[in-house]
Amino acid sequence: MTKNVPAPAPRPLRAALVALGGSLVIAACGGGGNDGPVFPIIPPAPAPAPAPAPAPQPSPLGTLDGSVPLVIGHRGLPGLFPEETQKAYEAAADAGADSLETDLHLTKDCVLVARHNPWLSDNTNVADVAKTNPTVAGRKRTVPGVLVDVKYPPVADNGPPQYLSDLTDPKDPKSVLKSLIVDGEDHTNDWSITDFTMAELKQWIAGTTYDAADQRPTELNGKLPILSFQEVIDIAKAKSKSTGRALTIYPETKNPIWNNAQAIANGCGTAGSHPLEDALLKIMAANDLNRKDAPIFVQSFEPESLKYLRTAGLKARAVQLVDGNAIDFKTGEMIYVTNDVYTFVDGRPYSWTLAGNPKWFGEMLTPAGLAEVKTYADGVGPWKPQVMAHTIVPFKDKGTLADVNTIKPTPLIADAHKAGLIVHSYTFRNEAKYLAGVFKGDPAAEYLAYFRAGIDGVFSDFANTAFAARQAYLKETGR
């Protein structure tokens, strides 16, 4: 039985091709007529485009939390302007600094003031002012200090057997206002910042260049007023708003044992109190800075100052500064003991001298020392050679920093990070005399060495140079 089968409907594909016009077709049976079915010739699909190569991933940064290392404007931008002045701080912010660093003292009327040294002749124009201002001239401190025996064993390995004190009359706490001995360092015949009110400092005295004063610009020396700490805070707030970057401030409780004795003698606190630290906590609270995430780091070389601050309610981040006296260029190790006053100034915290503790600052940088620091601070602030060992290879006697031809990381960054501590190192400067010979006079090369080693932040006198070097480092890491 024959079954009639209807012709198939046009294939959608063919219909679509006909509709498009210009499609290629060919007869199915080779007859060349128009009656046979035709089939489309479908051109081969183009080869898929190769997948784009994945973007290279940035190299991880070696900082504690993987964040970009900080540029800390050390006293503002003192490489170009008188230190710790409004111009220096504003310039540091404009140059890219993340943080504005300052040193704190208490004035005669108990106001926190921003100045590096409490003796004024080397960082202000006070000596020139005294030539024509008899009131200022009359405040020069001329009474010599007194020698005091150390309480630890007086052997050569512990440094000198005696240190200078400004407590010339142990029965009179106010006798400290007559001499100018700061943490054992003699500054007789100089002026003390604690003998002036904040208003007097602003009225009579202005800031100058300090480090490398013979190489840095001096045209603004004596023309820019001294700042209160509140003014530094206000500058940071204003620059944060104008730049869109959240700037931090980085105050140091400077010479706190000396400052507190001076302040108590000036009526800023009672016997045994801590007027310097208490004033800092008060101003932090007033500016909403006493929070763990507040834009502030509190620093000090004096562990007792930071420990007191913690017990008194400090919630913000704190950094234990660590000093040293010299470098053994044969081994790269630090030298702490000297046969002069700098044992007491840079070799150990002054509180340790007073307590009869003969240990050195280096104790803080051991794993056990770092664990102790972690109990009251969030980071350490070592001198550069404590982070990168500086050596002369082959060694030559009487070599200097200019002869250093080898640097390599010490265990410090790794040990500190293991303890959960950040590492901010000081002080980076452009002048050749501050650079190890291996850097061939190029400050950017020094920054790069520390950035590559995993430093969390750098204290710099030239925030512009530090920022540019960091940009180069970030580009190097694929950022």
Helices and strands as residue ranges (DSSP letters): H 12-20, E 25-27, E 38-40, E 70-73, H 86-94, E 99-106, E 112-114, H 126-130, H 134-137, E 146-149, G 156-158, E 162-165, G 173-177, E 181-182, E 185-186, G 193-195, H 198-204, E 206-207, E 224-225, E 227-228, H 229-243, E 248-253, H 256-265, H 275-286, E 297-300, H 303-311, E 317-322, E 326-327, E 334-335, H 342-342, I 343-347, H 350-355, G 361-365, H 367-374, E 379-382, H 384-387, E 388-391, G 401-403, E 406-409, H 412-418, E 422-428, G 432-434, G 437-439, H 443-453, E 457-460, H 463-476
